[in-house]
Structures are given as structure tokens and as C-alpha cells.
Amino acid sequence: MTLPHQPTTVTYPAGAISGTAVVVHLASQGDGTTAVLLDSTPCHPIDAAWPDQGPDHAVIRKNGASLRVSDCVVAATDGTEMFTGRQIPVKKGTEGWTFAVAHLVDDDGGLAEGDQVQVDVDETYRAEISAGHTACHVASLGLNQAMADRWKKEVRTDGRGVPDFDGLAIDVSTILQNGSVDTYRMGKSLRRKGFITDGVAEALPELEDAINEALGSWVESGAEVRIERDGDTLTDLRFWVCELPGNTVRIPCGGTHLRSLKELSSVNVALSLEDAAGTPVLRMKTTATPA
Ligand SMILES: [Zn+2]
């Protein structure tokens, strides 16, 4: 069984939550579930390489039947074999490989290749996740700003021209409903890049205040948010773009987002420091309050 070389067109970057599609492939998985591949989908899959934003909650409808999507992952094939999620042995975009969105259903409800279906995404959950993801990016800019004077070497900068602590130190990013949790490793490799870790523990309340103050003014600005993309398939590069006062900020991102910071009444962070086998790990919990 092979996967047709048809990459999925994804409509969620533009904010779609429903759409019609044609079933291009069905593959039964070892665990009794079936992977449904469509020519197009509004359903956001979890990314295999950077799984910060989880799968949408969705149903596939056909002739009145409604199949619950229990998971939504990335599938890839070289034409001979199909892999899903973390089993994919190559990077997204590798030549000769086709990447598609696989909607996993427990019961395929008699679906067949060529069938036309309707896909509906849970709108409330999507909105809360999008708020969390937008807040996560804005908070990362606030964190960069608060950490800006702790560098003694030149490092790469973020979209505002500020040293990119977030990009250089990020360990795990998890998007939640109306929030996120990001952890940053402040170990030897970050110190070698020129980051001064001394005194961070004592400075946490000040850092938190500085981030929250910046977030307050950015939310106040009601900045526009959009997704720019090189194309409409799953593997086309996409960017989160935010028109902050004085800077248009661009961050590579495959997730879903709000259209404006006007949709939020506030974004706040709480910082804490943990120890991971001798390496200080900064934890930033971001909370977004919808307007
Ligand atoms: Zn993102």
C-alpha cells in the first residue's frame, strides 16, 4: 500500500475551520485506526519535528455520518511506504517525499477513496488554541526584550532587532488553550554564546514585570496578526507576522493564530526557575485573556 504523491492543501493557516474535501487515500494502521488522507483540510495536525501545537478537534462527515478524528498527524511517503508522526525518517520537504495530513479515525464508516466529505473543526477549541499560540509568540518577544542586557556577545536578533533569547535557549514549547508554557535551558552552550546567567534567579520578579509591561502595551496597540505563506500545501514555509508599533515581526510558524491582538484583553507571564540535572531551566507560563 502506498500513498499517492499528493501533498495536502491546508486551509487552517488562513483561519478556515471547515471545508469539503476528497478522500485520496485510506490506510489502516496497526492499532485498528484508519488514516484518512484528503486533498485539502482545515484540520491542523501536530507537527512531527516541532510538536508545540497539538491537533485540532474535528469530525469528518459523509452522508449524515460523523467520524470523530481522534488524532491528526503528518504522514509521509517515498512512494513505497507510508510513515506517520515521529516514525517519519526524513525532514519535512525532503526531495522525493510527499507530506500529507493524516486524520486518524477509529471507525472509517465505510469511507472509500474518491468520496467527497465535509471536515468540521471544533471552533471554540481552535479559537482558544490560536489565542494561546499568538500570546506565546508575543510573550517570547517580551522575554527577549527583558533579557536584552544580559548578553556580552553579538547574537542573532529577533524581528525587533533584540537578541533572540527565545530562539537561542528554547527547549520545549507547549501551546495550551489561552496560553502556553515554554522552557529555556540556560546551560553551558547558552553561556558560551555570551548569555550571562548570574543573577537571573534574583531578577525573576523584575524580568516578569518588564515582560508584562511590554505585553500590556502591545496588547493595547491592537496590532494586526497574519500568516504569510509560500504556498498552500502542508510543507510550504509559513510565517507569523505581527504589526507591532515600530516593527513588523516575522517568526517561522506552522500553527494557527488570532487575526489581531485586539482579540485579547491581556497577556501575562509568570516565570520560575527549575533545575534539570545541574542546568538552570527557565519556565515561562503565559496566560491570554480573550477580549
Ligand atoms: Zn508558532
Boltz pocket constraint, residues with backbone or C-beta under 6 A from the ligand:
constraints:
  - pocket:
      binder: B
      contacts: [[A, 133], [A, 137], [A, 240], [A, 252], [A, 253], [A, 254], [A, 255]]
      max_distance: 6.0
